[in-house]
Amino acid sequence: MDSVFGIILKVHSDVLGDTAATPLLGKTMLDWVRLSLGDAPTVAVDCLGDVTLPVLVRPYVDASKKYTVVLYSDTPLISKKTVVDAVAVLENGNLNVVKMTRGYVFRTGFLLSCERLYTDNTYYFTEEDFLTADSPHNLALISDVMRTRILRYHCERGVRFTDLGTTLVEGDVVIAPGVEIGPQNILKGQTVLRAGVKLPYANVIEDGLIGEGAEINSSRIYRSYIGERTKVGPFAYIRPDSIIGPDCRIGDFVEIKKSIVGAGCKISHLSYVGDCEMGDACNIGCGVVFVNYDGKDKFRTKVGNRVFVGSNSNIIAPVVLEDGAFVAAGSTLTSDVPGGALAIARARQINKPDWQGNKFAPKEQQ
């Protein structure tokens, strides 16, 4: 493809608008068409019709290239193989132009000298490549074909899918060989799955970096890092700019926002960790809330190593829990806890056995 120059005509649809900018599985349609030209330089211009196409594209042609390929932004399924095959037909047939179902291959010298196209002879290649995004229905068909192609690409490189029909992987996702992906997983953006990752069921991961051997189940992860061998879910929500260390356990209905969680930490269920820097080997009990917002400003909490926070505690930032601190269940903290100290911050329990207002007590006790 070194001797090829590419021109992509940007098509405007009455229904879809600018097809060049229309998103399709993580890229624009224009991006997908450019990929079909490999390393060949490209330029994109607005389309004004085929008959006067030579005049339209002439100002953009690279005269140093032997061939010029003209493609359209509304055919994002066009493949490099089809472009190579069309160039071969041109060369082997000693032709000046090959008209494909949608698109052309020219000898550049001919393109620079002709004024109009008169060829009616169309050469047919892989016709799936020329499915045109000229309606919402066709766009949906194109999306399904592209989804299948992406999954096939990863299968051929050793990724193990258990349900291709319910799995969606966008074009820029990187998956290591041997990764296991179950049904209803959606992988988007710049997501990277390293070796040994398991996604059993129903995750949405966008711009996530998932470390070796991690397991994510029925959870949502956005622009965050999950460390090696860490287990997340089910039903966890990792919000952007979070870093979860190795060998952690992030359990069901845990939400983590813009926080750093050190190695070996356990946040097993029903907790919110917002704007926190947490050390290693911490244990956060059920129902713990790191209170990061006072209605006006956000504040951060710093937690040392080997800190234990008992269930149903509120940690009201900004506070520091130093190494080895222990927070009793049900506490509401508003100040720092020294290293190794036990913090108890809750009202004293008072029992009133002679209370007369208890409607559930037997009548003989009233």
N, C-alpha and C positions, 0 to 999 in steps of 0.2 A: 504493500500500500504506500510505499515511499514516494512513488511517482504520481500519486493521486491528490487532487485538491477537491475539497467538498464545499458545496454551497447548499445551505438549507433554507428553503422558502418558508417563511412564517405565515401560516394560514389563519385567517380570522373566520370563525364560525358564527352564524347568527344565534346558535343555541349556546355554544361553549365559550364564545369570545375568542381571546387570543390563545390558540391551542399550544403555542410554543411555551407559554407560562403555566399551562394546566398541569397540576401535580398528578403524578402516577407512581405509586409505590416508592416514595422517597426521593424521586427526581422529577424534574419537569419533562414534558414530552420532548422538548428540544434537547435536553441532556441525553435522553435515550437514543435519539436519532444520531447525535454526535458519536455515541459509542460504536455505532455500526461502521463508522469510518476509521476506527482504530486510531492510529497515530497521525493520520492525515490532517493537515491544517484545515480549519473550517471557517466559514463566515455565514452569518444568518442575515437574510434580507426579507423585506415584506414582499409577499406574493401578489402579482398584478395580472396573472393569466399566463397560459402556456404558449400560445401562438407566438407572442413576442418575447418569449423567455430568453432567447439569446441576447437581445438588446437589454433586457432587464438585468441579467447577471454579468454582462461583459465588464462593467467597471470593477467587479470584485474578483475576476478570474486571475489566477496566478499563472502567468504565461510560461513559467519555468517548469510547470508540471505537465507530464505527458497526457494525463487524463483529468477530466473534471466530472465529478459526480454531483448531480442535482437531486436532492431529496426534499421531502415535505415534513413539516413539523407535526402534521396530523396523522403520521404513520409511525408511531413510536416502536412498533414491533419489528421494523426493518432490522435485519441482522447483518453482521460483518460477512458471513458466508454468502448471503445473497449479493452483496455489493461486489465481492471478489468474483463470484460466478458471472455477474453481468460484465465486469471488466474483461474477463476471459472470453466471453462471447464476442465482445467488440474486437479484441485482438485477434482471435482465431478466425473470425469471419472477415477480417480486414474492413471493418465498418467504420463510419464516422460517428454514428450515434446509435445507441441501443435504448429503445423506449421500453421501460418496465411498466408493470401495471400502474404504478404511481412513482414517477421519478425517471431520471435519464442518466446515461453515461455517455460522455462526449470525448472525442479527441480534442484536446484543448485548442489546437490550431484551427480546427474546423469551427469550433464554437466562437472563436474570435473573428471569424470571417463571415459567418452566415447571419442573415437577418431574420429569417422565419423558420419554423419547423414545419415540414411537410410530411414527415414519415407517419404512416398509419400502421406499420408493422410492429406489433407489441410482442415482446418476449416475456414468457411466463416462467417464474421461478417458484420459490416457496410462497404460495399465495397467502398463507397466514400472515406473512410479513407485511402485507399491504392492506390489512384491515384498517379502515379509515375512521378516525374519531370525528364523525360529522353529526353525531346524535348522542344523547345520554345513554341510549341502549348500546350503541357500538362502543362507547367509552367503557361501559361495564364489561362487555365482552373482551375488550383489549386488556382491561385490568385483570380479568380471570386468566387469560392466556399468559400475561406477564408473570402473574403470581405462580403459575405452574412452571414456567421456565426457570424462575428463581429457585423454586424448591428442587427441581431436577438438577440444577447446578450444584446445590449443596449435597444432594443425595449422591451424586457422582464423586464427591469428595469425602464421603464417609460419614456424613451427618445422618442420624437415625431418627426418622419421623414415624410416628405411629398412626397419624391421621392426616394425610395430605389435604383432604377436603376442607378441614376446619383450621388450617394453619396459614398464617400470613407472615411473610418475611419481606421487608423492603430491600431495595437494591443495594444499599450501602452497608447492610449488616454483615459482620464477619463472624463465622462460626467455625470452631476447630473441629477436625475430624473426630468422630466418636461421641460427640455431644448427643444426648438423648432428649428429644422434644415430643411431648405428648399432645393430645388434642387441644384445640381452642387457644393456642398460643399466638400472640401478636408481637412481632419484633420490629421496631421502627428506628428510623434515624441512624445514628452512628453506633448502634449497639454492637458490642463485642462479647462473644461467649468463648471462654477459654476451655482448654481440654478438661474433660470429665464433668462438665456442667450437666445438670439434669433439670428439666422443666416439665414436671409431671402433667400439669393440667392448668389451663385457663389463666395464663399470665399476660400482662401487657408491660413490655419493657421498651422504653424509648430513651436512646442515648445513654444506655447503661453499660458499664464495664463489669462483667461477672467473672470473678476469679476462678481458678482451677478447682474443680471438685465441689463447687457450690451447688446448692439445690434450692430452687425457687418454686413455690407451689401456690397457685391461685392468688397472686399478689400483683401490685402495681409498683413499678420502679421507674423513676424519671431522673435522668441526668445525674446518676449517682454511681458509686463504686461499691461492689459487694466483694468482700475478701474471700480468700481461699477456704473451702470447706464450710463456709457459713451456710446455715439453713434459714430460709425466710418463708414465712407463711404457715398456714393458709391465711389469706385475707389481710396481709400486711400492706402498708402504704408507705413507700419510701419516696419522699418528695425531693425536688432538685437540690443539688449541692450537698448531698450527704455522703459520708464515707464510713462504711461498716468494715471493721477489721476482720482478720481471719478467725475461724473457729467460733463464731458467734452464733447465738440463737435468737432470731427475731420472730416472735410467734404471732398468733392470731390476733387480729384487730389492733396491732401496734402501728402507730403512725410516727414516723421520724422525719423531721424537717430541718434541713440546713445544719446538720449535726455531724460530729465525729465520734464514732464509737470504737473503742480500742479492742484489742484482741481478746477473745475468750469471754466476752460479755454475754449475759443472758437477759433479754427483755422479752419475757415469754408470752404475755397476753395483756390486752386491754390497757395499754399505756400510751402516753403521748410524750415524745422527747423532741422538744423544739429549741433550736439555738443553744446547743449544748456541746461541750468538749469533754468527752468521757475517757478515762484511762482504761487500763486492762483489767480483766477478771472481775468486773462489776456485776452485781445482781440487782435488777430492778424488778420489784414485785408487781403484782396485779393492780391495775387501776392507778398507777403513779402518773402524775402530771407535772411536767416541768413547765411552770407558768412563766412564759416569756414576754407577755404583753400586758401593759398596765392601762390600756385604752388610748395611749398616746405614743409611747415609744416601745421598741423591742430591746430586750436585754438578754445576755448570755449567762449560762451557768457553767461552772468548771467543776468537774468531778475527777478525783484522783484515781489511783489504782485500788482494787480490792474493796470498793465501797459497796455497802449493802443498803438498799432503800426499801423499807417495808411497804406492804400493800396499802393502797389508798392514801398515799402521802402526796402532798403538794409542795413542790420545791419552787419558791417564788424568787425568780431572778431579780437582780444579780446576787448570787451567793456562790461560795466555794465550799465544796465538800472534800476535805483533804484525804490523803491516803489512809485507807483502813477505817474511815468513818462508818458508823452504823446508825441508820435512821429508823426509829421505831415505827411500826405500822400506824397509820392514821395521823401522822404528824403533818403540820403545816409549818415549813421552815421559812424564815425571813432573814436569817443571818447565817454567817459562816459556821462550819463545824470543823473543829481541829482534828488533826490526824489521830485515828484510833479512838476517838470519843464516841459515846452513845448520845444521840440527840433524841429527846422526847419533847414534842411540841403539840400537846393536845390538852383539852379540858379534862379535869379530874372527874371520874365517874362518881355520881351520887345516887344511891338507891333510897327510895322512900316507900317502905313497906306498908305504911298506913294510909297511903293515897286513896281518897274516896272517889276520885273521878274515873277509876278504871272500869269501863263498861264491860270488859271481858272477864273480870274476876267473878267467881261464884258469889251468889247473893248472900250466903252465910258469912262471907268475909266482909261484907259492906255494912 
